[in-house]
Amino acid sequence: MSDLLERLRGRGWRMTAQRRVVAEVLDGEHVHMTADEVHSRAVDKLPEISRATVYNTLGELVTLGEVLEVATDKRAKRYDPNAHQPHHHLVCARCGAIRDVHPTGNPLADLPDSERFGFTVSDVEVTYRGTCPNCATA
């Protein structure tokens, strides 16, 4: 489970009602919602919250490094509160469902020097694609 709310409180982030609701909506395990999905769920908790406030809050959280912006295909960007635990993503090619995965090994070490072309590599993003169980049975 994400510890987004605790991390934000620890940073002294000003916790307005709107910001708190966005953080609550994002908090959890395997959360990868679009901005519109975040807005829809936030409205359920705080009907007066605007779409602009949700978008601005998501942008602030990404800038703070507390939420990752995930773009796995040509679909809408998704927001992942699991920003402080190294992980990769497993994506359903049909419905776009995303799950966090934690394979063993070091993908950075798997890239031979001859394939780095002089780059100093600092990060690796791996996306596994397939079909989720729901789509496989449909």
Secondary structure, 3 states (H helix, E strand, C coil): CCCHHHHHHHCCCCCCHHHHHHHHHHCCCCCCECHHHHHHHHHHHCCCCCHHHHHHHHHHHHHHCCCEEECCCCCCCEEECCCCCCCEEEEECCCCCEEEECCCCCCCCCCCHHHCCCCCCCCCCCEEEECCHHHHCC
